[in-house]
Amino acid sequence: MAHHKSSLKRIRQDAKKRIQNRYYKKSTRTMIKKLRELTDKSEATTMLPKVISMVDRLAKHNNIHKNKAANLKSSLTRHVASI
């Protein structure tokens, strides 16, 4: 166990950030799954910018790699276009 005050604070902060990161990552994955399951093109086109925004936010905060974000956005855009 850490003894320094700063180390204890860092542990608390890391735990809080980890929970937040897991929440944002999981909610984004859920939205991606819902978007892929849609069959209505108009509904999918309105949902796509929201999902892309969520993916960009994850990449910006280094929760996912920027290339993975780009691949996800590309594949989702192609999927919506093919509906």
C-alpha positions, 0 to 999 in steps of 0.5 A, a space after each residue: 500500500 502506498 504511504 505518500 499522500 500524493 500516491 493515495 490521491 493518484 490511486 483514488 483519481 485513477 480508480 475514478 477515471 477507470 470507471 468513467 472510461 469503462 462507462 464511455 467505452 461501453 456506451 459507445 460499443 452499445 450505440 455501435 451495436 444498435 446502429 449496426 442492427 438498424 434497417 431503416 436508412 433515415 434512422 441510421 443516418 440521423 444516428 451516425 453523427 452521434 456515434 461518430 462523435 462518441 468514437 472521436 471523443 474516445 480517440 481524443 482521450 486515448 481510450 481507443 487508438 486513433 486508427 481504430 477510431 478511423 476504421 470504425 467510422 469508415 466501416 459504420 459509414 459504409 454500413 449506413 450507405 449500404 442500407 
